[in-house]
Amino acid sequence: MAAIETDGLTKRYGSVAAVEGLDLTVERGTIYGFLGPNGAGKTTTMRLLTGLTRPSDGTATVAGVDVRDRDRLGERIGYVPDTPPLYEKLTAREQLSAVADVRGLDPELARERLPELLDRFGLDAADDRIETYSKGMKQKTSVVQAIVHEPDVLFLDEPTSGLDPNAARTLKAALTELRDGGAAVFLSTHVLPVVDELADTVGLLYDGELLAEDDPERLKADLDGETLEDAFVELTTDADPTARLREQS
Amino acid sequence: MKPVHPVVVVARTSLRQIYRKVRESTRMTVFFFVIPVFFALQLSGLFGPGAYDVGQQFARGDSVAAVAQVRGATLSGLVLLSLMGVLGAAGGNSEFKDRYVAFLTATSTRSVAVGSVARQTAIWTALFWPAALTAGVAFAAGADMPVAAVSLVAGSFWLFVVAGVVTAPVGFAARWVLDGYDLSGNARFGLGVVMLGVFYLVLFTREYVSAVLEATPLSWAGDLLLVTVPGAGASPVLAGGFLAVSLGLVGVALAASVRLAAAVWYGDHVRRPTEETEVADVGQSTPIRDVLASVVPRPTATLVELTWRRTKRTPKTLWYVYPGVFVGLVMGEQLVYHGPFSTAMYPAIVAFAGSLAAGSGFTLNPLGTEGDALPGLLTSGLSSADIVRAKALAVVLPAMPLVVGGALGVALGVGDASPLAVLSVGVFALALAVLAPTLSLALGVHYPPDSEGLLGGSVKVPNKSASAVYTVGMIAVAAPGFGAVGALALSPSVAPTTLVGGVAVTAAVASVVSWFAYRHAVARLDAYSVE
C-alpha cells in the first residue's frame, strides 16, 4: 500500500480551485519533493493531506487512513508547517515532553529519545522559553516535535527556512534516515538544491494541478535543464506549460 | 505642492488602517456606531433624565443646581477620560514599535511618536466625544439658549484632546516600567486589573470624586464648558486659565511622549522573562500531570496541565473572566447592598457570576488560544472529544470547588438559611459550573482562530461576540433558579416548591444544554477545516 494516495483530490474556495483533481501516489520509503510557484496550492495540498482542511471533492489516504478521519490520521503522521506550531510560553523541553505524552509515547522511550534528538539538532537552549528563540531554533523544535514519534509519513513545508547550514545538514540526514527506515517524506520547499539532493520523486504543482512528476534526473533531462532550478523556471514561465510537456513527451 | 508633515502622514495612515479594519468588519462597525449612540442617548436625556432635563431645569431658574450638575459631570468625566486614556496608552504601546516600524525607519522618532499620540486621541474622541457633543446640544435645547452649545461643544472637544494627549506619556512610561523591570506576567496583569479596579471605583464614586476635585484648578474645566452659557456664573478668566494651562500641558505631554517613546522603542532596558520556568527532565512528567493521569487518560491529562501552565504564563487570556467577577460585584451592590433583596441573594450571585467568569476564559476561543500551535494539536492524534474534554476539565477542575464551595460557604455564612435553601443553592451552583465551560466551548468553536481579539503583543482573547452570546445563554438558563432564590430573598415566607421548582428547572435545562453543547463542540471540531 502506498504511503500517500490521492484520487481527484480537489479543494475549492467558492469558484476558485486551490487544488484541482490531484492524483498522487507516494510510496513508502521515499522522499517526495513537492514543488510549485507561489500560490500553486502546495500548502493547501499539505493541509488536505494532514486532515487540517476538508477536501471539496476526491479521495485521499495517508498511511492507509482517510484524510477525513483526522483523529486516526494524527497518530500516523508528523507535520512541520511553515509557521512552527509551538506554544511560545513553554520551553522546548516542556513542549516536546508534552507532545510525547499527548502522542502516548512510552515515558521510558521518550526519556531516551528526546535528549538524543535535542542533542542531534543542537537545541542547547531547550530550557529557555520558545518566545525567546530565533526562527531557526523554533524550526528545529518544530521538526523534532514532528518526528519524536517516528511517523509513517512526514510532511514538511519549507523546513529549511531559517536553519543554519549545520542544522540544515542535520535535518537532511534525519529525513534520509526516516526514508531508509521505511517512512515516506513529503517535502515542499523552494530551496531546490535540497530537493535535488534528497528527493526520489519530484512533483510540480501549477495552478492547483500536478503538471509534472518524475525523478529529478529525468525531469532535468526532459526539460534540458542542468539543475532542477533550470527545469522549474523553464516550465513555470512557459505560456502553456501543459502543451510544452506534451511536446516533450 | 507642499509635502505633508510626517506627523500627519503617520496619524493619517494608521487611522486609515483602523478605519478600513472597522469598515470590513460588521461587528466592529456596529461597535463603533453603537458605543457613541448609546452614550449620546444616555447623556442627552432622550431616555431617562439627562442633559436636556438639566437645561430645562436651568431655564426654569434653578441655575445653581443645574450648573453644579454640569460642573460635577465635567470633573468626573475628565477623571474617567484620563483613566481610560492611561489604560489605552499603556496597553497600546506594547504594539507601537511593530506598528510603526516602517515609519521609524523613514522619519524622525518625534514625528512617529506625535503621530501615534494623535492617532490614539483621534480614536478616543471619535468614540466618545459624539456623546458629549449631543449632551451639549441637548442642554442648549433644553435651556432654549443656542449660544450655550458653543462652549459646551467646543470645550468638551478640547477636554477630549487634552485627556488623550496628556495621558499618552503615562502610557509610554507604564510600558517602559513594565518592560524594564523583571515583573512576571501575573504581576503585569495584576497591575492592569488594579487600574481597571480604580476606573470602576471612580465610576461608582463619581459624585464624591467631583466634590473633592471641585476645590482644585481642575474645576476650571467647568468654567471653560459654561463660559458661553448666559447666567451660569462661569468665569472667563478661569476658563482662559484652564485653556492656557491645558495647552501648556499638551506641549509638555507631547515632548515627554517623544522622549519616552524613544526610550520604549530603542531602549535596551527590556529584560527577558526568566522566572516561572520550571526545568523538567525530558520525558519526565510533572506531578500535576501524573495525578491527573491517574483519573483521566494521559493525553487528556497532558492537555489539561498544558492549558493551565500556558494560562499561568499568559494570564491575559483570562481577560473576560474579570468582567464576570465584576458583574457579580455590581449585582451584589445593586441588588442587595443598595437593593431590595436580602443577603439570601448573595449565594446565587456568587454561583451565577462565578460560573459566568469561569466559562469566559480560553474555552470561549479554544482554537484561537492555541495560536500557531493549532495545526500541531489537530495533527497530534488527539480526538476532538479528547480536546473538548481536556479544555472543559481545565475549567471545571478549578472552577467547580470555587463556585460551588463559594456559593455554599456564603449561604452558610450569611446565616439563618434553611437546609433546603443551602441545598438549592448548591445544586444551582453545580449546574451552572458544569454548564459554563461546555456552553462556552460550544460557542467558542464557531469562532475561527483569526477572529479573536488581539490584546497587546501576541495575546489573543475570545471574540467579543462569543462572550456576548455566551453571557445571554448563561442568563437564560440561570434565570429560573436565580428568580426562585430571588423570591426567597425578597420574602422568606415564599413556598418551598417555588424555590425547588425554579432551581430544578435551571438544573434540568443546564444538564441538557451541557450535554448537547459538549456534543456540538466535538462535532464542530471534528468538522473543523483550516480555510
Boltz contact constraints between the chains, C-beta under 6 A:
constraints:
  - contact:
      token1: [A, 47]
      token2: [B, 530]
      max_distance: 6.0
  - contact:
      token1: [A, 50]
      token2: [B, 379]
      max_distance: 6.0
  - contact:
      token1: [A, 52]
      token2: [B, 375]
      max_distance: 6.0
  - contact:
      token1: [A, 52]
      token2: [B, 378]
      max_distance: 6.0
  - contact:
      token1: [A, 52]
      token2: [B, 530]
      max_distance: 6.0
  - contact:
      token1: [A, 53]
      token2: [B, 529]
      max_distance: 6.0
  - contact:
      token1: [A, 53]
      token2: [B, 530]
      max_distance: 6.0
  - contact:
      token1: [A, 54]
      token2: [B, 529]
      max_distance: 6.0
  - contact:
      token1: [A, 71]
      token2: [B, 383]
      max_distance: 6.0
  - contact:
      token1: [A, 74]
      token2: [B, 379]
      max_distance: 6.0
  - contact:
      token1: [A, 74]
      token2: [B, 380]
      max_distance: 6.0
  - contact:
      token1: [A, 74]
      token2: [B, 381]
      max_distance: 6.0
  - contact:
      token1: [A, 75]
      token2: [B, 381]
      max_distance: 6.0
  - contact:
      token1: [A, 79]
      token2: [B, 379]
      max_distance: 6.0
  - contact:
      token1: [A, 81]
      token2: [B, 375]
      max_distance: 6.0
  - contact:
      token1: [A, 83]
      token2: [B, 372]
      max_distance: 6.0
  - contact:
      token1: [A, 85]
      token2: [B, 372]
      max_distance: 6.0
  - contact:
      token1: [A, 85]
      token2: [B, 373]
      max_distance: 6.0
  - contact:
      token1: [A, 85]
      token2: [B, 375]
      max_distance: 6.0
  - contact:
      token1: [A, 85]
      token2: [B, 376]
      max_distance: 6.0
  - contact:
      token1: [A, 86]
      token2: [B, 373]
      max_distance: 6.0
  - contact:
      token1: [A, 87]
      token2: [B, 310]
      max_distance: 6.0
  - contact:
      token1: [A, 87]
      token2: [B, 373]
      max_distance: 6.0
  - contact:
      token1: [A, 89]
      token2: [B, 310]
      max_distance: 6.0
  - contact:
      token1: [A, 89]
      token2: [B, 313]
      max_distance: 6.0
  - contact:
      token1: [A, 89]
      token2: [B, 314]
      max_distance: 6.0
  - contact:
      token1: [A, 91]
      token2: [B, 277]
      max_distance: 6.0
  - contact:
      token1: [A, 93]
      token2: [B, 282]
      max_distance: 6.0
  - contact:
      token1: [A, 97]
      token2: [B, 283]
      max_distance: 6.0
  - contact:
      token1: [A, 98]
      token2: [B, 302]
      max_distance: 6.0
  - contact:
      token1: [A, 98]
      token2: [B, 306]
      max_distance: 6.0
  - contact:
      token1: [A, 101]
      token2: [B, 298]
      max_distance: 6.0
  - contact:
      token1: [A, 101]
      token2: [B, 302]
      max_distance: 6.0
  - contact:
      token1: [A, 102]
      token2: [B, 299]
      max_distance: 6.0
  - contact:
      token1: [A, 102]
      token2: [B, 302]
      max_distance: 6.0
  - contact:
      token1: [A, 102]
      token2: [B, 380]
      max_distance: 6.0
  - contact:
      token1: [A, 102]
      token2: [B, 382]
      max_distance: 6.0
  - contact:
      token1: [A, 103]
      token2: [B, 381]
      max_distance: 6.0
  - contact:
      token1: [A, 107]
      token2: [B, 283]
      max_distance: 6.0
  - contact:
      token1: [A, 110]
      token2: [B, 283]
      max_distance: 6.0
  - contact:
      token1: [A, 111]
      token2: [B, 283]
      max_distance: 6.0
  - contact:
      token1: [A, 114]
      token2: [B, 282]
      max_distance: 6.0
  - contact:
      token1: [A, 114]
      token2: [B, 283]
      max_distance: 6.0
  - contact:
      token1: [A, 115]
      token2: [B, 282]
      max_distance: 6.0
  - contact:
      token1: [A, 127]
      token2: [B, 279]
      max_distance: 6.0
  - contact:
      token1: [A, 132]
      token2: [B, 272]
      max_distance: 6.0
